[in-house]
Amino acid sequence: MLTRRQQDAYDAFYASTHDNEYLDTRTELLVGLAAAIAMSCQPCVN
């Protein structure tokens, strides 16, 4: 579970990668997947 601060940061990051004109759909998905994986990594959770 994310803290409020972490959730706000993730939401801002997600919006910045999906609400832009620079990344194509595939890159958006890969960036989102990488962020989701990183949020579950052990150093980030502790």
Beta strands, then each sheet from edge to edge (+ up, - down):
end
